[in-house]
Amino acid sequence: MDHMSVSIIVILVVCGFLAGLIDSVVGGGGLISIPALLAAGIPVHLLLGTNKLGGTLCSLTSTASFLRSGKINFRAVGWLIPLSAIGAISGALTVRQVPSEFLKPLVIVMLIVITLYTLFRKSWGDVSTYSGSNKKTRYLGMLAALVIGFYDGFFGPGTGSFLIFAFLMMGFEFVTAAGNAKVLNFASNIASLLTFIAVGSVNFAYGFLIGIPMIIGALVGSKLAIRKGAAYIRPLFITVTIVLVGKQIWDTLH
């Protein structure tokens, strides 16, 4: 194994762990994993599918952690899983036909709105106000599952932030909102991953190389989130959305 191969392995392992740590709670792991895969020399046409393999392993791990801790409301989120999967498959198929770059300005605006809203509502998400299923929560859940699922398969950056925001809008506190978001994120991840596999857009060697440390990072990150609650998730949520805004602005200008 030459020096470059060792360097690539180290980059993917370290970046995979950090990506999993962040992604397991609020999403945004692609900010770290995608540049790492590019640095490793992954061809662009395999990039999204390979990254999706790592992201799927990460979301499966964090979903299991939140589930074991009882921080997922399956009554609220379980019936949305098929909608999220349908949206993701549609998005993954669409991105092969239509460039996703045109979404960046809209994503920037939406992430800025989410960040400002969360900043100004200082105690938002500290205590649950969710009182069960009603017309508002059902429609909001359906819209979030389908639209964000499609977005995850089509483009991806900020998916975790959008899902958490949707569940906060339903009245959940931050920890359960993050747990619920992970369920839908896993559904959209596995659906779009299977689609990428079907069309031959996944490099399994690199995907598992970055995905296994993402599992470890997800275990650490989700346990921290469950133990520390909103005091940990809220600042991480705001930080990641701000970084995502900056990244999307940078990409658009350059």
Secondary structure, DSSP 8 states (H G I E B T S, - for coil): --HHHHHHHHHHHHHHHHHHHHHHHH--THHHHHHHHHHTT--HHHHHHHHHHHHHHHHHHHHHHHHHTT---HHHHGGGHHHHHHHHHHHHHHTTTS-SGGGHHHHHHHHHHHHHHHHHSTTTTSS----S--HHHHHHHHHIIIIIHHHHHHT-TTHHHHHHHHHHHTT--HHHHHHHHHHHHHHHHHHHHHHHHHTT---HHHHHHHHHHHHHHHHHHHHHHHHHTHHHHHHHHHHHHHHHHHHHHHHHH-
